């Protein structure tokens, strides 16, 4: 069976549409959906008609009954996109035997990898921790935090019997 030419941007567009509609879509769902389609295509088990992919992708993107019911409409709209690129290719090897190949735009994959890089994640965490530190340095927040901490310590000491 020929393997479709999967464009990562098109799959990302579907996921972004679903996220905009309130679906709980994260990076893991993007990656899982793509890996599922690639794995099926590499084994020759991916349906030729992308309309049949709906039953494959719904469990990846849907986490509730409501989302499962709404997924069909979003998937149909995604399939009708004029710039959706799903082409069937059957490249031949040097021996003339048909081989299955899944083509993914490498630039999109590089951008996704860059977004998930450890350096960027650490930089984002560092920024958020700095913001939190500046918030705790405010006098009112520091006073409330200190009061709550000392109250908790005093309550623990009282309950343990250390204070009469």
C-alpha positions in Angstrom: 0.0 0.0 0.0 1.5 3.4 -0.9 2.3 5.7 2.0 0.8 9.2 2.2 3.2 12.2 2.2 2.5 13.4 5.7 3.1 17.1 6.3 3.8 17.9 9.9 2.4 21.4 9.5 -1.0 20.0 8.5 -1.1 17.7 11.6 -0.1 20.7 13.8 -2.8 22.8 12.2 -5.4 20.2 13.2 -4.1 20.1 16.8 -4.0 23.9 17.0 -7.6 24.1 15.8 -8.6 21.5 18.5 -6.7 23.4 21.1 -8.4 26.6 20.1 -11.8 24.8 20.5 -10.9 24.0 24.1 -9.5 20.5 23.7 -6.7 19.6 26.2 -3.9 19.3 23.6 -0.3 19.4 24.5 3.0 18.7 22.9 2.7 15.0 23.7 -0.5 14.7 21.6 1.3 16.3 18.6 4.1 13.9 18.9 2.0 10.8 19.5 -0.3 11.5 16.6 2.6 12.0 14.2 4.4 8.9 15.5 1.2 6.8 15.2 0.7 7.8 11.5 4.4 7.3 10.7 4.5 3.9 12.4 1.4 2.7 10.6 2.7 4.0 7.3 6.0 2.3 7.7 4.3 -1.0 8.3 1.9 -0.5 5.4 -1.1 -0.4 7.6 -2.1 3.3 7.3 -5.3 3.7 5.4 -4.9 5.3 2.0 -7.9 7.5 2.5 -7.1 10.2 5.1 -10.8 10.3 6.1 -10.2 6.9 7.7 -7.6 8.5 10.0 -10.3 10.0 12.1 -10.7 6.8 14.1 -7.0 6.6 14.6 -6.5 10.2 15.7 -9.6 10.7 17.9 -8.2 8.7 20.8 -5.0 10.7 20.7 -6.7 14.1 20.7 -9.9 13.5 22.7 -10.0 13.2 26.5 -13.7 13.4 27.1 -17.0 12.3 25.6 -17.8 15.9 24.5 -14.5 16.1 22.7 -15.1 12.8 21.0 -18.5 14.0 19.7 -17.0 17.3 18.5 -13.9 15.8 16.9 -15.7 14.5 13.8 -16.7 18.1 12.8 -13.2 19.5 13.3 -11.6 16.6 11.5 -14.0 17.1 8.5 -13.2 20.8 8.4 -9.5 20.0 8.5 -9.8 17.5 5.6 -11.6 20.2 3.5 -8.7 22.7 3.8 -7.6 23.7 0.4 -3.9 23.6 1.2 -4.0 20.2 3.0 -1.1 18.2 1.4 -1.8 14.5 1.5 -0.3 12.9 -1.6 0.3 9.3 -2.3 3.8 8.3 -3.3 5.3 4.9 -4.2 9.0 5.5 -4.6 11.0 2.7 -6.2 14.3 1.4 -4.7 17.3 0.7 -6.9 16.1 -2.9 -7.3 12.8 -1.7 -8.6 10.8 -2.8 -5.6 8.3 -0.4 -4.3 9.3 1.0 -0.9 7.2 2.9 1.5 8.3 6.2 2.6 6.8 8.9 4.8 8.1 12.3 4.0 8.0 14.9 6.8 9.2 18.5 6.3 12.3 18.5 8.3 12.1 22.3 9.0 8.9 21.7 11.0 10.4 18.9 12.9 13.5 21.0 13.7 11.2 23.8 15.0 9.4 21.4 17.2 12.6 19.9 18.6 13.9 23.5 19.2 10.8 24.3 21.1 11.3 21.3 23.3 15.0 21.8 23.8 16.4 21.6 27.4 18.0 25.0 27.1 14.8 26.7 26.2 12.9 24.9 29.0 15.5 25.8 31.6 15.5 29.5 30.4 11.7 29.6 30.8 11.8 28.0 34.2 14.5 30.5 35.3 12.4 33.4 34.1 9.4 32.2 36.0 11.4 31.6 39.2 12.8 35.1 39.0 9.3 36.5 38.6 8.2 34.5 41.7 11.2 35.6 43.7 10.5 39.3 42.9 6.9 38.8 43.9 7.9 37.3 47.3 10.3 40.2 47.9 7.4 42.6 48.2 7.0 43.8 51.8 3.3 42.8 52.2 3.8 39.3 50.6 6.9 38.8 52.7 5.0 39.7 55.9 2.1 37.4 55.1 4.4 34.6 54.1 6.5 34.9 57.2 3.4 35.1 59.4 1.9 31.9 57.8 5.2 30.1 58.2 5.6 31.0 61.8 2.0 30.1 62.6 2.5 26.7 61.0 5.7 26.2 63.0 4.0 27.2 66.2 1.0 25.0 65.5 3.3 22.0 64.8 5.2 22.7 68.0 2.0 23.0 70.0 0.6 19.8 68.6 3.7 17.9 69.2 3.7 18.8 72.9 6.9 20.8 72.8 5.1 23.9 73.9 2.9 23.7 77.1 
